């Protein structure tokens, strides 16, 4: 008879839970296709300190059960038999809410506790004997009854998603979005809104929705609307490629009604005159399904061009996709599409580790913050007398151009790249095309070596410039080195999948939350193959004040405001608000003439150009996100102290755990998950200190000893007299290795294969000097105890 109390949680799963699911009879779960054990469904949040990144814990469910691969049904959380049957329920419920699962189970190997999340469940919770776990069909029929599916609706809701055999599967939130959308359409809804943060795969999600509805015969003709040509082309060649010959892109205002899947720019099917509105060449009932990408722009306003298309095809099911739903008194996605059927926010994406976190360097310039007033009669560089008034941040590069301000911004950008990576992809957002061109020139002059080597090192990529636009694909290609720095105004604020963008510079005023989120989204994609796990925002315009807006949903890792003489690299530690939004779908980015009109020539410049006014840094600051995604403003030392105190309230607690641990690295790894970064602390406190001393010093105000001081203290005590001369020499060499590299080196058997240790023989011969492996490990443990005895 097995004593369950002696079994681990893994043993309980293997010996009791899996057999309860695989009954080897009717009602069993298919272990290959309907069950995932120890299923990790997040990647683990990227935690950033300085230039160092670590992954936090991934979320893992003990079991996730599926009716079909695209229909998850239940989660099971297992505890060992020292726990009660229901001890895992709260954790399982958390996972069920994330994974959108109707059934939740907890077990300790004695029975199951079931929680039914379906509407109207009675009872909500019940205990089930171990041998009576429900079958897949039973759980699905309970779902069916709750949803009220007809046979046809069930067939639509359960149709498989596309699988090309490559192993690429939708992430959990994509499955949630796909299933909720298909379910709603199967039950008759015809207006739906999906809100998914930039970089979370909206187009792939849309493809899977279309695939299931198209292949099931529910929707036969589909229109996918975008507002950028590059988006249409990327969609056709990437995510939508499996549609093959059934798909076409509407170009040159030519309509061919023989296809089933249509991609189009909304500009390609609409116009100011009826003759240009080619969508009217289709009958109003031609399309069964229309999906509008980035619907916060074109379709939100009642009189917008996309809205005209949607209203013409009013009989079609219509889905809006957006990262930033727009809600004002005049413009509303929700009014048209309804409340979002599913939302996956920037904050969720960062917390799950699917999106890159970021830190912010806020730089305030004196003329921006304090304003500047010209002396009476002062002329600009073109000889125009500058209007006598105070110019402030809102005027910069709109009404007033200070050359030295542009040069200072370029110098700070260059300083940051020189200190980190001069080939890190960078987007500089400017007020207008004129500003973007002047910034290009300033960055070229600030980087004469690299700009001289390749003229594409810095490029202006704006809607009016074909040469620059032609380089956009190269900029977003991770394998293309050039361009490195792109200056722009609006063209690159949306729809640019810049997976390796490491630095975003804000040198334009941004009052629109929609535009702000779109710009932030240019850097949120992760590409681990190219070392892109986080990015930095350098803000010269106080645009990141929008972080404080309750509508913002993804706080920064760090905000930094260094003084003028400090490094721009973060240490490891107005007038009336503008309400009118820019139409960022306009590729031409019309630029006003530099001077105002007059009957006898220009009478007053639209913008003054001044070359001789000095500009200085006034403030600079960095702000971090902690491991839980909460904004912190205290120093790295203060933050680290709090992280240690979460696990060890007192010095005594820490010392007891440290001294009892066989592997000190386990404690250090646990503290790292709390957000403690020893590498960055070592830079501040000193690299010669043991992690033990760093922790005791910053968390409990203990005076630290260097590793060399600790090693010498042990040598002075002559604690190893019981060993022979050779064994004592080995321990002395290990102490020297500790002084050089730390305790983890001493604990590794591999240290015995390097000089000077290998001079004592092979690892086996060295171990035998102590009487055997067990005795050697005892000696190492005694050495560790000696290092930390009376340490604090």
N, C-alpha and C positions, 0 to 999 in steps of 0.2 A: 504494500500500500504506500503510495507516494505521500510524503508529508509536504503539503503545499506551502507551509510556512518556510520551508527551506529553499523554495524555488525563487529564482529571479523573475522580474517582469517578463524578460524574454522567454524564460521557460514556460510561464503561464500562457503566453501567446502560442508557443509551439505545441504544447501538450494539451491545451484545453480550448483555446479560442479558435484556432485554425481547424481542428477536428470538428468543432461545433458548426462551422460553416461548410466544411467539406464532409457531408454525411455519407457519401458514397451511395446515395440513393436519390430518389426524386425529391426535389426541393433543395438540392445542394447548390452552392455558389461555385461557378467556374473559376478556379483559382488562377487560371492564366488570363482570363479576359474580364472578369467581374470583380477582381479584388486587387488592391494595391496595399502592400504591407510596408510599414515605416515610410509612408509617402510624404516626401518634402514638397510643399506647394508654394514656398517663397524662396528667394535666393539669399535672404539675410541682408539686413540693412547695411549699407556702406557707411562706416564710421570714419570720419576724417579728422585728423589732427596734424596741422602743418601740411607737409607733403606726403604724409603716411596715411594709408587706407587699410582698414580691416573690415572683414565681414562680421556682422553680428550673427546671432543664432538664427538658423532657418526654422520656420514653423513646420512641424512634422506631426502628422496624424498616424496613430498606430495602424489603423485600417481605414481605407475608404472603399465603399462598396458601390458597384455600378450595375444598373439594369442593362445598359449598353455603354460602350466606351465614352459616348458623349452625354450620357444621362447618369450623373452621380446621384446616389440615393441616400447613403448613410455613412456615418463615421462611428468608429468604435475606439474608445480610449480604454486602455488596459492598465491596471495597477497590480502590484504583487499582492499576495494573500494576507499581508499584514494590514491592508486597507480593506474598507468595506466595499460592497458591490457598487455603490454609487459615488465613491470618492473621486472618480474621474469625470463625473458628469459635467461639472462647471467648465472644465477645460474643453471637453467634447462639445459643449454648447457654443463656446467661443469659436471653435473651428467650424461648426455647422453653420453659424451665421456668416462667417467669411466665405465658406464654400457653397452657401445657398442650398443646404441639404435639408430634406424634410424629416429624416429620422436620425436619432442620436442614441448611442448606447455606451454604457460604462460597464466594466466587469473586472472582477478580481479572480476569476477562475471558478467561482462557485455558482454564479448565475449572471444574467444580464439585467440591467436597469434600462428600460426603453423610455425615451422622451419623444413624443409625437408633436412635431411643429406644424402639422397641417391645420388649416382653419377648422374650428369646431371639434377638435379632438377631445374625446372623453372616454377614458381618463387620459390626461396628458402624460402621466408617468405610470409605469407598471413594471413589476419584476417578472422576468421570464426564466424558466428553467434552462439550464445549459443546453439541453438536447432539443429545445423547442424554438430555436432561433428562426425567425420568419424567412421564407424563401424569397428569391428575387421577384417571382410572379406575385406573391402575396403583397409585398411592399409596393410594387408598381400598381396593382389593382386598387390599393388604398389611395395612392396618389390620383389615379384615374377618377375614382369616386369623388374625391375632394375637388378636383378641377372640373368635373362634369363633362369630360371629353365624349364626343361621339366617336364612332369607329374611324371616320375620316380625319377628325381632329387629332386623334391619337397617332394615326399614321404620319401626319405632318410633323407633330411634335417630337416623334422618336426617330425621324429620318437621320441617317448618319451624316456627319460632317465629312469634308474631303480629307483623305489621307493618301499622300503620295508615296508612302513607304519609307520616307527618309528619316522618320522618327520625330519630325517636327509636329508637335501637338499644341493646341491652344493652351494658354496659361489658364489658371483657375478663374480669373476675373473675366477673361474672354469667353470661357465656357458659360459663365453666369450671364454675360451680356447676350451671347448667341441664343442660349436656351430661353431666357426671358422674352427675347424678341420673337423668336419662332413660336413660342407658346402663345404670346399675345395675339400674333397674327392668325394662328390656327383657331383662336377663339373669337376672331372677328374684329379686332382693333385695326384701325386704318391710319392712325396718326401716332407716331412714336418718336421719342427723343432719347438718344444715348449720349451720355456725357462721359468722356474718357480723356484723361490727361494726355497732352502731347507726348509722343514716344511710347505709348502703351499699345500700339497696334490697332488703331481704329480701322484702317483699310483692310487688314487681314481679318478682323472681326466681321466687317461688312461682307467680305468675300465669302466667309463661311455661312453667314446668314443667307446670302443670295444662293449659294450652292445648294443648301438644304431645301430652300423654297422652290428653286428651279428644278432640281432633280426629282423632287417629290411631285412635280406637276402643279404645285399650288400657284406659282407665278411663272408666266411663260415669256413675257417681255419686260425687260428691266432697264431702267435708265439710271446711270450713276453720274451725278453732276459734281464737278469741281470748279475752282475758279483760277487755277494756274495750269498752264500748259504742261509744265514739268511734272505736276502731280498726275495728270492724265496719262502721260507717257510712263511714269514710274509704275502706276497702277497696272497698266496694260501689260508691261513686260515683267512685272514681279508678282504681286499677290494674285492678280486676275489671270495669269498665264494659263491655268488649267482650263479656262473657258474656250481656249483655242479658236477654231473657225466660227464658233457661234457668236463671237464678240467683234465689235468694230468701234472705232473712234470717229465721231462726227467731225469732219474737217472740211474747210473751204465751203461751208454752208451747203454741203451736198448730202441729200437724204437717200439712203438705201434701206428699204423696209424689209429686207430679206433676213436680217440678223435678229438675234434674240437678246443679246447683252449689248447695250450702247453706253459708251463713255463720251462725255462731252464737257467742254467748258461752257458755263452758262452764257458767256459772251458770244459763243459760237452759235447759239440757238436763239438769241434775243437781239433786239435792236430798237432804235428809236422810232422806226417806221414799221407798219405791218408787213411790208414786203421783206423786211429783214428778220422778222420773227418766224424762222423756219420751223420752229416746233409746231406751228399751226399746220404744217404739211402732214403731220401725223393726225389721225383722228383723236378726239378727246379720250377715247377708251383704248387706244393702242397699247399703252403701257399698263401693266398690272402692278408694278412696283417701281418707286422712285426713291433713291437714296441721295441725300444732299450732304456732301462732305463740307466741314467747316461752316455749318449752317448759321453760325452767329453773325456772319457777314452779310451775304447776299439775301438770304430769305427772311431775315428777322423783321425788316421793316415792311409795313403793309404795302408800300408802293414800289418795293424793290423788284429787280428783274427776275430773280429766282421765284419770288412769290407769284409773279404772273404765270410762270411755267407750272408751278404747283397747282394753282387755281384752275388752269386750263385742263390739266390732267387730274381733276378732283376725284375721279372715281378710282384712281390708283391708290394702293397702300403707300404711304409716304413716311420715310424714316429720316430724321435729322441726326447728323453726327457732329459733335463739337467738343472741344476741350474747355471752352469758355462760354457757357450759355449767357446770352445777353438779355438783361432785364432792365428796361427804363420805362418811363411813362409813355414813350413813343414807340419803343421797339421791344418785342418780346418773342423769344422762341417758345416759351411755355404756353403762351396764349394760343399759338398755332398748333404746336405738336403735343401739348399736354405735359404734365410733370414727367421728368426723366424716368424711364422704365428701369434704368440702371445707371449708377454713377461710380466711376473709379477715379479718384482724385489724385492730384500731384502728391499730396501728403501720403496717401496710401501707397502710391507707387514707390516713393522714396523709402517708406518704412518697410516695404516688402523686399526692397533691394533690386527692383526692376528698373528704377530710375535713378539717375545720378544725383546725389546731394550737392550742395554748393555752399560756398562761403562768399561773403560780400566785403569788398574793400570800398569804403565810403571816403571819398576825397572831396573836401570843400575848398574851393579857391577863393581868395580874399575878395576879388572883384565881383564874384557871384554872390557871396554872402553879405558883404558890406556895401556893395554897389559902387558905381563910379560916376562922377560928374565932371564933364570937361571944363577946363577953364574957358572964360569968355573969349570967343573968337577962334577957338581951336579948330584947325582944319584937319580933315582926314587925308589919307595918302593921295587921293585924287583931287584934292584942293577944295572939297566941299566943306563949308562950315558946319560943324556938328551942332545939332539942336541942343540947346541948354536945358538939360533935365538930368535926373538921376537914372542911370541904366543899371539893371540888376540881372539876376539869373535868367529871367524870362526873355530878356533882350538879347542875350548872348547868341551870336550866329544867326539871329533873326533880323534884328535892327542894328546890331553893333558887332563888328568882328575885331577882336583883339588878337593880333598875330601871335603875341607872346603867350596868350592863353592856349592857343592851338598847339604851339610848340611845347608848352609845359605838359599838356595832356599826352602828346606823342612821346615825350621824354619819360613820363611815368609808365606808360604802357611798355616802352622799350626796356625800362629798368626791371619791370616785373618779368618780362620774357627772358632777359639776360640772366636773372637769378633763378629761373625755373627751367624753361625750355624755349629756345628762340625759334623752334619750328612748331610750336604748339598752335593749332588752328585758332584764329582770333577773329571775332566780328566786332567792328566798331560802329555803333549806331549813332548817326549824326542828325542834326536838325533838318538838313535839306541837301540837295545835290551839290550846291556850292560848298557847303561845309564838308561834305564827304570828299570832294576833290582836294580842298585845302588840307584836310587831315591826311589824305594819301601822300601829298607832297611832304608834309611835316614828318610822317613816319618813314618815308624814303630817306629824308635827310638825317633822321635819327638813327637809321640803320644803313649807312653808306656801304658797308662791306657786303652784307647779304643782298641788299637791293642792287648792288653793282654786279654781284655774281649772277643773279637771275632777276630780270625785270618784273617777273610775276611774283616776287616775294611779297610786295604790297600791291593790291589792286583795288580800284573803285568798282564795285558791282552795284550798279543802279539801273533802273528801268530804262533810262534814256541812252545807255551806252552799250552798244552791241558787243564790243570787245570784252567788256567786263562781264556781261551776261553770259557770253560764250564760255567763260571760265567757271561758271557756277557749278557745273558738274564736277570739275576737277577739284574745286574747293571742298565739296562734300564727299569726295571719294577718299576713303581712308588710305588707299595705296598711293595717292597722288600727293607729292610733297608741296607743290605749288598750286594756287596761291596759298600763302601762310596767313597773311593778314588781309581781311576784306573790310573796306570802309563802305558803308551803305546808309540809306536813310529809311526806306520802307520796304524795299524789294525783298530783303532777306528776313523780315520779321515773321513770316509765316511760310509753311510748306517747305522749309529747307531742312532736310534730314541730315544734319551735320553731326554724325556719330562721334567724331573725334574733336569737336569744338571744346577747347579747354578754357578759353577766356572770352567773356562777353563784356564789352565796354559800353556803358550808357553815357553818351554825351549829347543826349537830346531829352527834352522835357516830355515826360509821359504822365498823363493824367488818367488815361483809360485803363481800367483793370484788364479789359479784354486784350488790349495791345500789350500790356505788361506781361500777362501770362503767356502770350504767344512768343514774345521775345525770350522770356526765361526758357520756354520750351525748346529753343534752338540748342540748348546745351544739356538737356536732361537725359539724352540717350547714353546708355552704357555700351562701351565696346572694350571688353577685357583683353581681347587679342592685341589691341593697340595701347593698352595701359590707360584707357579712359574710364575712370571710376567716379570722378567728381569734376566739377568745374568751378571757375571763379567768375564773379561779376565785379567789375570795377565801375563804380558809380560816381560820376562827376556832377550829377544834376539832382541829387536827392530823389531820384525816381523810386528808389527802394523804400521810401517812406510808405509805399503801397503795401509793404509787408504787414503794416499795422492795420490794414483794412480788414474788417471781419470777413469780407468776401474772398480773401486770399487763403489758399489751402495748402501751402507748402513752405514752411519757414526755412530760412537759410541756416547753413551749418555755422557760419561765422560772419560777423561784420567787423571790419577793421578800419580805424581812422588814425593812421600814423601822423606824427608831426612832420614838419617840412624836412627836418634833417634825419628822419628815420627811414629805414628801408621800406619800399613799397610792398615787399613780400610780407604777408601776415606773420607775426611771431606765432610760435606754437601756443603759445598762449593767445509868400509871393503876392504876386498880384492875385486877382480873382482867379479861381481855378478854371481851367479850360474844360468846357463840357462838350464842345463839338468834337466828334471823333473823326480821325482821318480815314478816308476810304482807302484802306491798304490793298484793295484789289486792283487799283489803277497802276498799270505797269509803267506808264510814261512818266509818272511823278512830275507833273508840270511845275516849272520853276518860274517865279516872277522875275521880270527884268530887273537888273541891278539899280536902275534909276527910274524915277517917276516920269511920266510924260509931261511935255510942255509944248506950247505952240512954237516957241523959239529954242527948242532943245530941252534937255533935262533941267528941271528946276530944283529937285531935291532928291538925293539918293534914297532908295528903298532900304539901303543898308550901308552904314559907315564902316570904313576899313581903317583901322588904326594900328600902326606898327611899333609905336614908341612908348606904350604904357606897360610897365612891368606888372607881372601877375605872380602870386606866390601861393603856396599851399597853406591853408589855414587850419584844417583839421583832417584827421584820418583815423579810421577805427575798423576793427574786425569783430564780428559776432558769430558765435558757434551755435550749432544745434547739438544737444546732448544725444545720448544713445537712444532715448525714447522719442526723439524728434521735437523736444521742447527747446525753445529759444533761451539761450543763456548769455549773460553779458559779463559775468565775473571773469577774473583771470583764469588761466589754465590751472594754476596752483589751487585756487579756491574751488574750482570745479572738480579737480582731482581729489581734493580732501573730501568733498561730499560723496564722490564715487566710492572711496574706500570705506567711509562711514556707513554706507548702505549695507555693506557686508560685515564690517567689523566696527561695532560702535565704540569700543575702547581699545587701547593699546594691549591690554591683557588678552582680549578676545583674539586679536591678530596674532600675538606671540604664541598663544596656545595652539592655534590652527597651523601656523607656520612650522613650529617645532615638531608637530605631530605628523606633518605631511611627508610621505616618502618621496614624492616628486614635487619640488617647489614650483615647477612650471605650471602645474595644475592650478595653483592659487593665482599665479600671474595671469593665466588664460581667463579665469573666472572674473578677475578684476578688469581685464581688457574688455570683456563683454559688457561691463558696467560703464565703459567709456574711459578707462584709465589708460593713457598712452605713456609708457615709461620712456620711450625714445625721446619724445618731446620734453618730458620732465628732465631727462638727463642733459639735454641741451641747455636748460635753464639753470639747473642746480649743479651739474657737473657730471662728466662722462666717466669719472673714475669711481663712482659710487655703485655699490651693489643695489639691485632693485629693492632689497630689504631695507636698506638705508634710505633710499628715496621715499619709500612708502612711510616709514617711521618719521622721517623728517617733515614731509609735507602734510601728513595726516595727524601726527601726534606731537609735532614740534620737538622731536628728539634730535640731538646733535649727531650728524652723520659721520661715519668713518669711511675712508676709502677702502677699496678691496685690498690694496697693499697693506694698509694698517691692520686690517683684520687678519690677513695671512701672517704678518710678522708677529702679531699677538699670540697666535696659535703656536708658532715656532718657538717663542720664548718660553712657553709653558712646558715644553718637553713632555707632551701628553702621550707620545707613542713609544714609550720605552719598552713596552711588552713585545714589540716587533723586532725582528732582526734588522741588521744594518741595511741590507738591500731594500727591505720593505719600508723602512723609515725614509730611505732616499726616494722611493717611489712617492710616498706621501708628501715629501718636501717638494718634489717636482709638480705634483698635483696642486699644492698650495700656490706655487708660482703661476700655474695655468689659471687658477681661480683669480689671482691678482690681475692677470692680463685680460681675461675674457669672461669671468663670472661663474656662478655656481652650476649653471646648466652644462658647462663644459666638463666639470668634474664628474657629473652624474652619468655621462655618456661613456660606454665601453670603447667607443671609437677613439677616445683620447689616448688609449694605450698603443695606438698604431702610429703616432706622430712623435717627432723629437720633442724633448729628450727621452720620453717614456719608452720608445721602442728600443732605446739603447739597453734597457734592462731585460730584453727578450721578447718573445711572442706574447700576445695577450694571455694565453693559457699559462705560460711560464711565469708571467707577472702575478697572475691570480694565485698560482701555487706558492708564491713567496709568502702569502698570507695564510696558507693552509687549505685553500680551495675557494670556490666561488662564493659560498655563503659567508665565509670569513672575510673575504674581500669586501663584500657588500656591507658587512658590519663595520669594517674599518672606514669605509666611505661615509657611513651614517655617523660614526663617531667624529669624523673630521667635520662634517656639516654642523653637528651639535657644538663642537668646539668653536667653530667660526661665529656662531650666533649666541653662545653662552654669555650672559651678562652684556648682551649687545646693546641694550637700550634701557 
